Amino acid sequence: MNICVFLSAADLDDRYTVPAREFAELLGRGGHTLVWGGSESGLMKVVADGVQAAGGRLVGVSVDFLAAKARTNADEMVIARDLAERKALLLEKSDAIVIMVGGTGTLDEATEILELKKHGKHTKPVVLLNTAGFYDGLRQQFQRMEDEGFLPVPLTDLVFFAKDGVGALAYLEESAGLQ
């Protein structure tokens, strides 16, 4: 399965890097392909290293202004013209999406993917990997949106919140009929 992972390119502490590495190893050992932003920095590098070391493939989609930071030994690397094209290519090349910890770029990617799913533009499973409770506030906001009528579909039809990588991958494999 081609699994797109949206995540930070920042250098982060162990409470985020250790679970990210564990998840990456699960992906690689499971024979999955990581589809990601292509960066050789921060958490993006941690995940790419883990997937590759465990035998998985890497498909990167960088953007022209970040091309100098792109991983040179990915199995495939595409350089998009801009962030909009990058997001479209990441979605196109993936069978499922996992949203890991990140900043405004990750949040932008997450909300666009969920908006597209809400409107039926894709049906791919989306998991929000809630490492160390990072997305507790966002989950609460989404729940409020649902409770107050802002979501025309149930929140559970849009996104699955996973506490850890094992739960995230199990949900994706079940959604794809691999279990």
One Martini backbone bead per residue (centre of mass of N, CA, C, O) as a GRO file, in nm:
protein
  179
    1MET     BB    1   0.099   0.034   0.020
    2ASN     BB    2   0.037   0.377  -0.025
    3ILE     BB    3   0.165   0.603   0.226
    4CYS     BB    4   0.073   0.904   0.332
    5VAL     BB    5   0.283   1.150   0.504
    6PHE     BB    6   0.217   1.401   0.728
    7LEU     BB    7   0.492   1.622   0.834
    8SER     BB    8   0.761   1.725   0.988
    9ALA     BB    9   1.092   1.904   0.935
   10ALA     BB   10   1.156   1.906   1.224
   11ASP     BB   11   1.337   1.904   1.510
   12LEU     BB   12   1.269   1.660   1.756
   13ASP     BB   13   1.180   1.496   2.018
   14ASP     BB   14   1.132   1.177   2.148
   15ARG     BB   15   0.816   1.189   2.173
   16TYR     BB   16   0.822   1.187   1.839
   17THR     BB   17   1.056   1.009   1.716
   18VAL     BB   18   1.004   0.729   1.828
   19PRO     BB   19   0.714   0.677   1.712
   20ALA     BB   20   0.796   0.737   1.418
   21ARG     BB   21   1.000   0.507   1.387
   22GLU     BB   22   0.807   0.277   1.454
   23PHE     BB   23   0.612   0.330   1.221
   24ALA     BB   24   0.817   0.306   0.992
   25GLU     BB   25   0.891   0.009   1.046
   26LEU     BB   26   0.610  -0.102   0.993
   27LEU     BB   27   0.593  -0.017   0.701
   28GLY     BB   28   0.844  -0.162   0.592
   29ARG     BB   29   0.775  -0.455   0.697
   30GLY     BB   30   0.490  -0.440   0.531
   31GLY     BB   31   0.568  -0.326   0.230
   32HIS     BB   32   0.549  -0.028   0.220
   33THR     BB   33   0.491   0.299   0.092
   34LEU     BB   34   0.636   0.608   0.112
   35VAL     BB   35   0.456   0.915   0.103
   36TRP     BB   36   0.633   1.228   0.081
   37GLY     BB   37   0.795   1.547   0.101
   38GLY     BB   38   1.123   1.457   0.070
   39SER     BB   39   1.278   1.519   0.317
   40GLU     BB   40   1.613   1.555   0.494
   41SER     BB   41   1.441   1.650   0.754
   42GLY     BB   42   1.378   1.564   1.048
   43LEU     BB   43   1.098   1.376   1.068
   44MET     BB   44   1.113   1.299   0.772
   45LYS     BB   45   1.382   1.147   0.800
   46VAL     BB   46   1.310   0.944   1.015
   47VAL     BB   47   1.092   0.800   0.848
   48ALA     BB   48   1.253   0.733   0.595
   49ASP     BB   49   1.473   0.569   0.735
   50GLY     BB   50   1.284   0.353   0.861
   51VAL     BB   51   1.159   0.245   0.603
   52GLN     BB   52   1.418   0.174   0.449
   53ALA     BB   53   1.551  -0.014   0.669
   54ALA     BB   54   1.272  -0.208   0.651
   55GLY     BB   55   1.211  -0.224   0.313
   56GLY     BB   56   1.092   0.024   0.203
   57ARG     BB   57   0.956   0.266   0.008
   58LEU     BB   58   1.031   0.586  -0.169
   59VAL     BB   59   0.806   0.873  -0.220
   60GLY     BB   60   0.874   1.189  -0.335
   61VAL     BB   61   0.734   1.536  -0.277
   62SER     BB   62   0.847   1.817  -0.372
   63VAL     BB   63   0.958   2.158  -0.395
   64ASP     BB   64   1.132   2.388  -0.554
   65PHE     BB   65   1.214   2.557  -0.279
   66LEU     BB   66   1.311   2.246  -0.150
   67ALA     BB   67   1.505   2.069  -0.333
   68ALA     BB   68   1.777   2.087  -0.162
   69LYS     BB   69   1.621   1.892   0.073
   70ALA     BB   70   1.614   1.644  -0.085
   71ARG     BB   71   1.621   1.320  -0.123
   72THR     BB   72   1.860   1.122  -0.303
   73ASN     BB   73   1.758   0.796  -0.219
   74ALA     BB   74   1.503   0.770  -0.351
   75ASP     BB   75   1.301   0.590  -0.558
   76GLU     BB   76   1.129   0.864  -0.576
   77MET     BB   77   1.130   1.203  -0.730
   78VAL     BB   78   0.930   1.492  -0.706
   79ILE     BB   79   0.893   1.823  -0.851
   80ALA     BB   80   0.708   2.078  -0.764
   81ARG     BB   81   0.601   2.401  -0.820
   82ASP     BB   82   0.393   2.379  -0.573
   83LEU     BB   83   0.191   2.317  -0.307
   84ALA     BB   84  -0.062   2.233  -0.464
   85GLU     BB   85   0.075   2.019  -0.640
   86ARG     BB   86   0.188   1.851  -0.413
   87LYS     BB   87  -0.079   1.764  -0.282
   88ALA     BB   88  -0.194   1.626  -0.534
   89LEU     BB   89   0.037   1.416  -0.565
   90LEU     BB   90   0.016   1.281  -0.292
   91LEU     BB   91  -0.273   1.180  -0.333
   92GLU     BB   92  -0.235   1.028  -0.605
   93LYS     BB   93   0.009   0.829  -0.480
   94SER     BB   94  -0.215   0.729  -0.276
   95ASP     BB   95  -0.418   0.512  -0.048
   96ALA     BB   96  -0.326   0.672   0.214
   97ILE     BB   97  -0.351   0.870   0.527
   98VAL     BB   98  -0.108   1.031   0.746
   99ILE     BB   99  -0.115   1.233   1.042
  100MET     BB  100   0.130   1.398   1.188
  101VAL     BB  101   0.327   1.587   1.335
  102GLY     BB  102   0.292   1.955   1.309
  103GLY     BB  103   0.241   2.238   1.144
  104THR     BB  104   0.099   2.440   0.918
  105GLY     BB  105   0.151   2.251   0.678
  106THR     BB  106   0.010   2.003   0.798
  107LEU     BB  107  -0.262   2.138   0.849
  108ASP     BB  108  -0.317   2.208   0.556
  109GLU     BB  109  -0.315   1.919   0.450
  110ALA     BB  110  -0.533   1.803   0.635
  111THR     BB  111  -0.772   1.991   0.559
  112GLU     BB  112  -0.775   1.932   0.258
  113ILE     BB  113  -0.821   1.627   0.270
  114LEU     BB  114  -1.088   1.649   0.433
  115GLU     BB  115  -1.243   1.826   0.232
  116LEU     BB  116  -1.229   1.631  -0.007
  117LYS     BB  117  -1.373   1.400   0.139
  118LYS     BB  118  -1.637   1.547   0.210
  119HIS     BB  119  -1.681   1.589  -0.124
  120GLY     BB  120  -1.585   1.312  -0.274
  121LYS     BB  121  -1.274   1.326  -0.404
  122HIS     BB  122  -1.223   1.099  -0.185
  123THR     BB  123  -1.179   0.754  -0.008
  124LYS     BB  124  -0.946   0.767   0.170
  125PRO     BB  125  -0.788   0.688   0.434
  126VAL     BB  126  -0.774   0.872   0.753
  127VAL     BB  127  -0.505   0.948   0.984
  128LEU     BB  128  -0.465   1.058   1.318
  129LEU     BB  129  -0.163   1.081   1.482
  130ASN     BB  130  -0.173   1.110   1.847
  131THR     BB  131   0.098   1.202   1.963
  132ALA     BB  132   0.102   1.294   2.283
  133GLY     BB  133  -0.175   1.458   2.228
  134PHE     BB  134  -0.138   1.673   1.994
  135TYR     BB  135  -0.464   1.645   1.878
  136ASP     BB  136  -0.678   1.708   2.099
  137GLY     BB  137  -0.779   1.993   2.013
  138LEU     BB  138  -0.868   1.915   1.726
  139ARG     BB  139  -1.070   1.702   1.807
  140GLN     BB  140  -1.250   1.894   1.964
  141GLN     BB  141  -1.315   2.078   1.724
  142PHE     BB  142  -1.440   1.864   1.541
  143GLN     BB  143  -1.663   1.785   1.739
  144ARG     BB  144  -1.796   2.061   1.740
  145MET     BB  145  -1.860   2.072   1.441
  146GLU     BB  146  -2.048   1.831   1.450
  147ASP     BB  147  -2.244   1.916   1.685
  148GLU     BB  148  -2.306   2.211   1.519
  149GLY     BB  149  -2.327   2.137   1.188
  150PHE     BB  150  -2.047   2.163   1.001
  151LEU     BB  151  -2.082   1.853   0.929
  152PRO     BB  152  -2.222   1.647   0.671
  153VAL     BB  153  -2.042   1.432   0.812
  154PRO     BB  154  -1.912   1.211   0.992
  155LEU     BB  155  -1.616   1.209   1.148
  156THR     BB  156  -1.567   0.894   1.112
  157ASP     BB  157  -1.565   0.932   0.786
  158LEU     BB  158  -1.295   1.114   0.777
  159VAL     BB  159  -1.151   1.018   1.064
  160PHE     BB  160  -0.884   0.854   1.240
  161PHE     BB  161  -0.791   0.810   1.572
  162ALA     BB  162  -0.457   0.751   1.679
  163LYS     BB  163  -0.224   0.666   1.933
  164ASP     BB  164  -0.069   0.469   1.730
  165GLY     BB  165   0.092   0.292   1.483
  166VAL     BB  166  -0.059   0.028   1.512
  167GLY     BB  167  -0.347   0.148   1.487
  168ALA     BB  168  -0.307   0.288   1.217
  169LEU     BB  169  -0.227   0.039   1.043
  170ALA     BB  170  -0.470  -0.137   1.106
  171TYR     BB  171  -0.679   0.051   0.982
  172LEU     BB  172  -0.563   0.061   0.695
  173GLU     BB  173  -0.565  -0.246   0.637
  174GLU     BB  174  -0.866  -0.282   0.685
  175SER     BB  175  -0.963  -0.073   0.471
  176ALA     BB  176  -0.796  -0.250   0.239
  177GLY     BB  177  -0.826  -0.567   0.307
  178LEU     BB  178  -0.547  -0.689   0.469
  179GLN     BB  179  -0.705  -0.854   0.729
   0.00000   0.00000   0.00000
